């Protein structure tokens, strides 16, 4: 029972930290252009000009 009383608030704290991190990433624009990032990785930047 002692372990349960420690683990329950720890689980809620970690869930809250994950939610705050996700909302921060959403607000800072981390998910603005996922399609551009997906196509940018396929481009070859070593083309001689």
N, C-alpha and C positions, 0 to 999 in steps of 0.2 A: 504494500500500500504506500510506503514511503517513496518508492521509485515512481509510482504513478503521480503522486503529488508534485514531484519534480519535473517529470517528463511532459505533463500536460501544459503547463505554462511555457516550457521551452518550445514545444511544438507550435503553440500559438504565436510565440515571439518570432520563430523562424518563418512562419507563414506571413506574418505582418511585414517582416523585413523583405521577403520576396515580393510582396505586393507593392511595397514602397519602391523597390528597385525597378519593377516593371513600369510603374506609373512615372518614375523619373525618366526612364528610357523613352517612354511614349511622349512625354512632354518635351524632351530635348531633341526630338526628331530622328531617333534611331531607326524608325520604321517608315520613313518617308518614301524611299525609292527602292523597294526590294527587287523590282524587275530590272532596273538599271544595274544594280549590283550583280544580279545573276548573269546578265549578258557581258558585263565588264570583265568577269573572270575568264571568259572565253576568248577575249581579244588578245592578240599577240602584240606586245609592245616592242618587240625586237626587230621590227621592219626597218631595213635601211632606207634612207630617204634619198 
